[in-house]
């Protein structure tokens, strides 16, 4: 029934969250030559599958949760192995991570377009119309045609499509205290690498950028000022365009120092074109635009979106309450 083994799909899904692509094909999807009216009905059926979460659930069903859990144990050097209830929490977390990486960060209409192409190669327009009309009842039947097509798509086409989706995201581990309390050492996050391909960073975004030196060090910090903004810091209070910013996310571990210290007193300065003024939330422990200057957009690699795993580096125990948290 399936063009590829479910083990191959599970392996590709495991490496999706591992940041590796060994063994996943990148062969192009074959497109069918149908008129535009016929293509519309295939797309309607694809939209129903994506909107109902049936496609997502089928992908999760083939995920290698056991392999993912074992990898987390090994990489995190945990003090104790996972218990059965913890394995269940890992499974739920893994499913939510897959949603973020494969659906939330996918290009617009990515799954709908590829699924519609697949339907066009397997169904007549009349068959597709019939499935659209009967979709609500068809998805409730385990032996339905739409379910057979869905599972065939997951096993036949998913390994070919994963690299394109995976290229939208990147996994990073937090190793310093610059963004405490928003991000803690030991947090592992998913970043959206394509967030600024067709958009500009906004105030409040937490971005990852590569500092333009010989080491190319990665930084994760919050955008405070965009091009044209006038930045002023006085006694640790940040003002943008002459208005003090309410910073509920910021942490201060030391009192304000003398006026000449740029850590607590900076500017005023106007953010130049194509650059962004960024600060760490943990203001006394962050090397940011107060010291490095505004960051050119060409060095910004993406936006931090989601915490998928977290381990206390001192106790080597998971921070379960931080899993599956959007980053704001």
Buried (B, 14 or more C-beta within 10 A) or exposed (E): EEEBEBEBBBBBBBBBBBEEBEEBBEEEBEBBEBEEEBBBBBBBBBBBBBEEEBBBEBBBEBBBBEBBBBBBBEEBEBEEEBEEEBEEBBBEBBBBBBBBBBBBBBEEBBBBBBBBBBBBBBBEBEBBBBBBEBBEEBBEEEEBBBBBBBBBBBBBBBBBBBBBBBEBBBBBBBEBBBBBEBBBBBBBBBBBBBBBEEEBBEBEBBBBBBEEEEEEEBBBBBBBBBBEBBBBBBEBBBBBEEEEBEBEBBBEEEEBEEEEEEBBBBBEBBBEEEBBBBBBBBBBBBBBBBEBEBBBBEBBBBBBBBBBBBBBEEEEBBBEEBBBBEBE
